[in-house]
Amino acid sequence: MAFLVFLQNFGVSIGIVLSNTAFAQTLSKVTPRYAPSVSAQAALDAGSGAGAVRDLVKGHEDELEGVLRAYSEGLRNVFYFLVGMSCVAVIMSFGMGWVDVRKKKRVPKPSADGEAQEEKVVDMGSDKA
């Protein structure tokens, strides 16, 4: 169980790094195409705050749409990556198997003279008693 928790945390940390890389690479690649007066490094340094993005185009307000399009393409690529990772997780979950974790109910087994002799373990999930 501890190994599963470790893998969950490790997977999330790797996913965050890869998502950040995909966003940064997309943003630096498409910013010069959609907003030529905005440097790709300035777009990366600005972060993703609405005010910071709008400050990138001061004096070039006509390129705000291009900057927003570059940011949306970066987010789109991150979403594609996350959908792919979700599909991998669903496929891998089929290999884990199903385990019944419900508690077993102990039922005393009656003897011929009416006294309980042994206890019989009954699976609470089954229809048989």
Secondary structure, DSSP 8 states (H G I E B T S, - for coil): -HHHHHHHHHHHHHHHHHHHHHHHHHHHHHHHHH-TTS-HHHHHHHTT-HHHHHHHTTT-GGGHHHHHHHHHHHHHHHHHHHHHHHHHHHHHHTTT-----S--EEEEEE-TTSSEEEEEEE-TTSS--
